[in-house]
């Protein structure tokens, strides 16, 4: 059995000494890379494990191996006592895998909340006030108002793939309803048109990308909204970093189209009747 003691580089620092047989087995198992720095007594400079090629000293077979009468419990205990570092390294590898899966699960279950927080940040930065926020755990609703012109924007976010398995297949999918509304002085002029939208059933059966109409007689707001599907992973990285520029650009595009649609449909009618 080799008695050569080997030092390796771990996190930029020398670590050891290690039994050469243990290093060889970790190298063969892939727990150590061949380009890891290595040194043993007698070398003038550091080299790599691949260049060093540690010799694997396999323990002698336990008594009774020749006739097949091997005591498995004794063999396991013997291996662990002579190669504890290899088992510890294997355990560390298992823990790293567990944490990787755990992180993926947490990300899949929480990414919608991060997306919602990013939308709030962008809207506030654009000069809107947050006037309402509610959630039932899976559906999140936020509403904003620009105090200068009383225009409102709202988002309804519904997380569709909150598990790591579902997200692996479909991506981090969220249903996002974006609405835009404006205060109408002469609201009765457009009320009949809004009721017609309700009778048509469009609000209940809207398809993705379809703009529908809504209204609130009490507050005299006319709204238009669109149903979308977003992959939250397009805006939030696995490291929880938000691409605010991309999210803001996409959000601005949606709000612009909704504003143009609402004004093109209702403003001419209210203007003709002396409204806003």
Secondary structure, 3 states (H helix, E strand, C coil): CCCCEEEEEECCEEEEEEEHHHHHHHHHHCCCCCCCEEEECCCCCCEEHHHHCCCCCCCCCCCCCCCCCCCHHHHHHHHHHHCHHHHHHHHHHHHHHHHHHHHHHHHHHHHHHHHHHHHHHHHHHCCCEEEEEEECCCEEEEEEECCCCCCEEEEEEEECCCCHHHHHHHCCEEEEEEEEEEECCCCHHHHHHHHHHHHHCCCCCCCCCCEEEEEECCCCEEEEEEEEEEEHHHCECCCCCECHHHHHHHHHHHHHHHHHHHHHHHHHHHHHCCCC
